Amino acid sequence: MSVSADVAAKTPTTRGQPGRRAETRRRLAEAGAAVFAEQGLHGATSVAIAKRAGVATGTFYLHFADKHALFSEIVDATLAELRARQERAAAALAPGDDELRVQLGVLADFTQDKRDLIRVTFERGGENAEIAARIHDQTAGRVEATLRRMAEHAPLPVHPAAAAQARAATLIRVIAWWAEDPARATREEIVETLYHLAPTRLVRAAAQRPDPQE
C-alpha cells in the first residue's frame, strides 16, 4: 500500500460518500508530500497543499486540523511502510543470511526511495522537532528491547538504555545526513558503517574476547 493510500484508509466514513472522501484525502496526502519536499515543513501551507490537490482550502480542514497533522500522518504511514519492508525481508531470510546487514540494506534502500521526506523530517532547526523526537524514542525503544533480550542470556558490557539511545541517535543522524546529499557515501558504505557500529555487534565482539583473568 502506498503512503497516500495508507493515509486515505484512515478517512472517517460518511454515509454515501466514503470513496469520494478517501480519494480526496489521498490527493491531499500526495500533494502534501510534494509540497513538503519542495518547501519544507516551515514553508509549506495548507493553502498550497489544497491548491496542489485541486481542492478548496476549506476542504483541507475537513480532513486535517493543520499541516502538522497531515505531515504527522504521512510520516506515520511511511514508517509503517518501512516496518512492512523489514518484516518481508525477515521472512525471506535464508540460512546463513546476516539479518542485521540485510535489514540495514532495507533501511538504505528505503532512504533512497523516501529521501525527500526523510530530509524534511530530520531537518535541523525546523518545526519537526516533536516528530523527530518521537521517531528517536521509538527507535531507541526497539533497540533497548533487543539488548535486554540479549541480557537474559549473558551479561552485557553496555547499559541497554544508554546503548539504545546512542544507537538511535547514530542511525537517525547518519540516515538524515545521507538523505541530505546521497553523493556523500555509497549505499554499501552506509550499510557497512551502521553494521559495524551496531551495539549488538559490539556486545557479541566483547563476548568473544578472551578473559584476561583466565
Residue pairs with C-beta under 8 A, 6 or more apart in sequence:
1 9
1 81
3 29
3 33
3 74
3 77
3 78
3 81
4 26
4 27
4 29
4 30
4 33
4 77
5 26
6 77
6 80
6 81
7 25
7 26
7 28
7 29
7 73
7 74
7 77
8 22
8 23
8 25
8 26
8 29
9 22
10 25
10 73
11 18
11 21
11 22
11 25
11 63
12 21
13 21
14 21
21 63
24 53
24 55
24 59
24 63
25 63
27 53
27 54
27 55
28 49
28 50
28 53
28 55
28 60
28 63
28 64
28 70
29 70
29 73
29 74
29 77
30 53
31 49
31 50
31 52
31 53
32 44
32 49
32 53
32 67
32 70
32 71
32 74
33 74
33 116
33 117
34 52
35 44
35 45
35 48
35 49
35 52
36 44
36 71
36 74
36 116
36 117
36 120
37 116
37 117
37 119
37 120
39 48
40 120
40 123
40 126
41 67
41 68
41 71
41 120
41 123
41 126
41 127
41 128
42 126
42 127
44 67
44 71
45 67
46 57
46 60
46 61
46 64
46 66
46 67
47 57
49 60
49 67
49 70
50 56
50 57
50 59
50 60
51 57
53 60
63 70
64 70
64 73
68 127
71 128
71 131
72 131
74 117
75 117
75 121
75 131
75 135
78 114
78 117
79 135
79 138
81 110
82 106
82 107
82 110
85 106
85 109
85 110
86 103
86 106
86 107
89 102
89 103
89 105
89 106
90 99
90 102
90 103
93 99
93 102
100 195
100 198
100 200
100 201
101 191
101 195
104 190
104 191
104 194
104 195
105 187
105 191
107 171
107 175
107 194
108 187
108 190
108 191
109 187
111 118
111 175
111 178
111 179
111 190
112 182
112 187
115 179
115 182
118 175
118 176
118 179
119 176
119 179
119 180
120 126
120 128
121 128
121 131
121 132
121 135
121 176
122 128
122 132
122 172
122 173
122 175
122 176
122 179
132 172
135 172
136 168
136 169
136 172
137 168
139 167
139 168
139 171
139 172
140 161
140 164
140 165
140 167
140 168
141 164
143 163
143 164
143 167
143 168
143 199
144 160
144 161
144 163
144 164
146 200
147 156
147 158
147 160
147 163
147 164
147 199
147 200
147 203
148 160
150 156
150 200
150 203
151 160
154 207
156 163
156 203
157 202
157 203
157 206
158 199
158 202
158 203
163 199
164 199
166 199
167 197
167 198
167 199
170 194
170 197
171 194
174 190
174 193
174 194
175 190
177 184
178 184
178 185
178 190
185 193
195 201
